Amino acid sequence: MADVQLRQIAKSFGSVEVIPGLDLDIPDGSFTVLVGPSGCGKSTLLRIISGLERPTGGNVSIGGRDVTRDEPSKRGISMVFQSYALYPHMTVAQNIDFGLRLAKTPADERERRVAEAARILHLESLLDRKPAELSGGQRQRVAIGRSIVREPGVFLFDEPLSNLDAALRTQMRIELAQLHERFDATMVYVTHDQVEAMTLADQIVVMNGGSIEQVGAPMELYERPRTEFVATFIGSPKMNLLPARAVGRSDARNAGVRPEHIRLDKNGGDWLAEVVVVENLGSDTVVYLESEDFGPLTVRVAGHQSLASRARVWLTPEPEHVHLFDADGVRLP
């Protein structure tokens, strides 16, 4: 069992409070993604779980054992960083089994684990190469292989795909999802990319200013965001926020409507707007507009749409997909 429990975790660097105090449960076997803007505290929280940072207050438990004061090597975790941190003078095989050699693991056991990791990560033909001879994606696989061979209870990932191009990021997302399914291990993953969060996680933790805004399954956060922050952070393009009077509501401050839940018509509707920019993506079209009454709006429509810049169109929100928020930015029932 390798669940992670954080209780009243706080962290300050001198007089600067980064995490004011939070609780979080990461279930055994889950793929939990910590997501949020730069500076929200997600990487600091991951480092506290790993033992690379000590909390100013609170406790960390892994598998029911309090590890708050334990060194990283005693926690049963393995971490993959944004930087691959491979030894340039070592081969792929030597990089993968480096930690095992430090732990004085018997040679035959090291060889077995390296061979298994290489098979899983498609590195068999690369074991004798040096890091300089590898692509970015291959180097990241080696870094993941170094974690796999340790057979940890918890895998920690700190923005591991941020140095890769778009195609490789997509490929590695698929491979990470397959790894999670294969090992059924607890994985905790930090990213600022909400697409990675939505596609990889079974539990997303949205952080803002060192605090947790919402915890839940990807579609739960997408369909029922608890706050305006979550509503606009999760989803691309982000949710439109308008004064609640735009949808005829007086019991709320703001109304939120996702771009795909606004109908666009040239003949009539609720809001008159002018086309600013049209992005034709093939499968769908994203239209950026300026409303006379409510400012900038974004609409996503299926397929290819021929719309001229500065064309005037009508927009109508789908009533069943309108989200209402109170004066504190909290979702109304």
Disulfide bonds with the S-S distance in Angstrom:
none
